Amino acid sequence: MASCNNSSLIIAFLVLAFIHFTRSCNALSSNYYDQTCPMVESTVTASVKKAMLNDKTVAAALLRMHFHDCFIRGCDGSVLLNSTGANQAEKDGPPNISLHAFYVIDNAKKSLEAACPGTVSCADIVALAARDAVHLSGGPTWVVPKGRKDGRVSIASETRQLPAPTFNISQLQQSFAQRGLSINHLVALSGGHTLGFAHCSSFQNRIHNFATTQDVDPSMHPSFAASLRNVCPMHNKVRGAGANLDSTPTTFDNRYYKLLLEGKSIFTSDQALLTNPTTKAIVKKFANSREEFEKAFVESMIAMSSITGGGQEVRLNCRFVN
């Protein structure tokens, strides 16, 4: 009987040891590449900086790319994979058609493959590039945990799981909670809308045929709504027409929250943050203090970028599986 108990204890110990080992192998680390590719951060930063000098829209694109990567299958670089004859990939799913600046990741990867072949994952490059995009736009910087692996699966239809610009507060909370993110994370990450531009189709629902008795969302400031209707008429035929997400679209600041409180937000999902007392209080806090916003944003980005994916490899080319 004693030997059976001992055997059980040994088996239990081995199982726990295996779980610990697996978690350790999957754990992200700030110094993951210190020995194997010490120039990883400076290489990615150089690629992002060069692109931003030539194109002011790159920062918003890289931040959005990271968000869209992590929300589908975890942060595994699946958003970077090209479609093939047999499979339509995430980047060709409807919410991702407007994603761009993939070349920034490609350029960084090419340099890193030359310096340290087969070492740095594409998923890590995306996480680092998003951080650099924020910092180079005047926002905070932070230490990015590294060690993600690249996934081998990318399916366009799964992009339906991304939180949509038409979501209400309940839908937003559910989407974030499913990924282990809190209400505070939700409000802070929404602040990423301090950078970028929105096409008419993503906010048309607020400025035309909003309800049976109201053409325009009544929560929207009248003059702001009028300006959006002018740029985006009912049957808009101008490709690329739209509006900046806040009044300083290339600067990372807390202007987004100030405008939100003035009724000058773009998306339904932005306005939704004011329909819940908890999220509204956080919006007010961030509007009043850029420091509070940036602190929460950094914490939220680290939490989001730590959503584990099913990555299994380090891709040699970010657009194709090995």
Number of C-alpha atoms within 10 A of each C-alpha: 6 7 8 9 10 11 12 12 12 12 12 12 12 12 12 12 12 12 12 12 12 11 11 11 10 15 15 17 14 11 14 16 16 10 8 13 16 14 14 22 17 13 17 24 21 16 20 27 19 11 19 19 10 9 11 15 18 24 30 26 21 27 24 19 24 26 23 25 25 25 24 23 23 23 30 34 34 31 34 25 23 17 17 9 5 6 12 16 22 27 25 20 17 12 19 18 10 12 16 16 18 17 12 22 22 18 17 23 27 14 15 23 17 9 15 15 15 15 18 26 25 29 32 25 27 29 30 27 27 27 26 27 26 23 17 19 19 13 18 18 15 15 12 21 19 22 22 32 23 27 26 17 17 24 19 18 13 14 24 13 12 18 19 17 19 19 17 17 21 11 15 21 18 15 19 18 14 10 17 12 17 16 18 17 22 20 25 26 19 17 23 21 27 22 28 24 20 18 16 23 11 16 21 23 18 23 23 18 14 14 12 6 7 12 13 20 19 14 15 21 17 14 11 15 21 14 12 19 19 11 14 22 15 13 7 15 9 11 8 10 15 21 19 17 23 24 15 15 22 23 21 26 25 25 22 27 30 17 17 23 18 12 20 23 25 30 21 22 20 24 23 20 25 20 13 11 10 13 19 17 13 20 26 15 15 25 21 15 13 17 15 15 23 20 15 18 24 21 16 20 22 16 16 23 27 20 18 18 22 16 21 12 19 24 23 19 17 24 18 14 16 11
